[in-house]
C-alpha cells in the first residue's frame, strides 16, 4: 500500500481532476451533436464511467512512462530530484508494472466504448508513451505534449459518437495549444538543468523571453479555437462570459510571469490553469442546458 501511495503521488493522481474537465467537455458536446431542436442531454452513464476510467488510465500511463524515461535527468534537476524514482522511494521496475496495469485498463475501456475508439487507440498509445522522449530530439516537445493531452476531449468525442467531427478537431487544437502554452512557461524553470543534460526545449534553444512569447501565441490560438466551438454550437451569452473569464485567466497567467521574474510560475501552472479547465467546462455545460 505504501508503494501504491507513492506511485499515485508520482503520477499526481489528484491532478487528474485538472485534466478531466476538458474530457467531459468533449463528451457532453459530442452527445449533443449535430445540433437539433431536442433538449440537451448527457451521454449514458456507461459512457461517462468508461470515459472517466480511460482518462484516468491514460494519464497514469503517460506520467508513469514520463517518470521512468526521465529518471536520470530528474536526479540532476533541483526541481525534480525528490520525485519518487530518483529519491529511491519507488523502483523503475514497479513504476512500469503499475503503468502496465493502467495501460490494460485503458485498452479495456476503449474496447467497451466503440470500434473507432479501439481502432484509434494504438496511435494514442504511441503519443502517450512517445512524448516523454521527444525532449531528447526536438524543441517541438511542448506542442507534442499538448497534442497528447488534446486527445482527452477528442477521444471523449469519439467515444460518444464513433466519429471525428469538426468540433472534435477544434477541441483538440484548443487543448493542444493551451497545454503547450503552460508547458512552455513551466520549462523556463528547467533551462539550466536541461542545457546541462543536452535536452531540447524552446527556453534552452531560444531563451526564456522567446518561450514566453510563444506561450502567449499558443494561448491566443487556444482561445480562438474555443471561440470557434461557440459559433459552431450557436451558444448564448453564458458561454461567451465563460470564454471571457478564460481569456482573462490566461492573460493573468502571463502577467505574473516574466523573463526576469519566474517566482510565480507554479501559481500560473497549477492554480490558474485548473481554473481555466473548470470555467471552460462549466460555461459550456451551462450554455447547453440553460
Secondary structure as GFF3:
##gff-version 3
##sequence-region A 1 290
A	DSSP	alpha_helix	2	10	.	.	.	ID=ss1
A	DSSP	three_ten_helix	13	15	.	.	.	ID=ss2
A	DSSP	alpha_helix	16	31	.	.	.	ID=ss3
A	DSSP	alpha_helix	45	69	.	.	.	ID=ss4
A	DSSP	alpha_helix	71	76	.	.	.	ID=ss5
A	DSSP	alpha_helix	92	113	.	.	.	ID=ss6
A	DSSP	alpha_helix	115	130	.	.	.	ID=ss7
A	DSSP	three_ten_helix	131	136	.	.	.	ID=ss8
A	DSSP	alpha_helix	141	149	.	.	.	ID=ss9
A	DSSP	alpha_helix	151	161	.	.	.	ID=ss10
A	DSSP	alpha_helix	166	187	.	.	.	ID=ss11
A	DSSP	three_ten_helix	188	190	.	.	.	ID=ss12
A	DSSP	alpha_helix	191	196	.	.	.	ID=ss13
A	DSSP	alpha_helix	202	206	.	.	.	ID=ss14
A	DSSP	alpha_helix	208	232	.	.	.	ID=ss15
A	DSSP	alpha_helix	237	255	.	.	.	ID=ss16
A	DSSP	alpha_helix	265	266	.	.	.	ID=ss17
A	DSSP	pi_helix	267	272	.	.	.	ID=ss18
A	DSSP	alpha_helix	273	289	.	.	.	ID=ss19
###
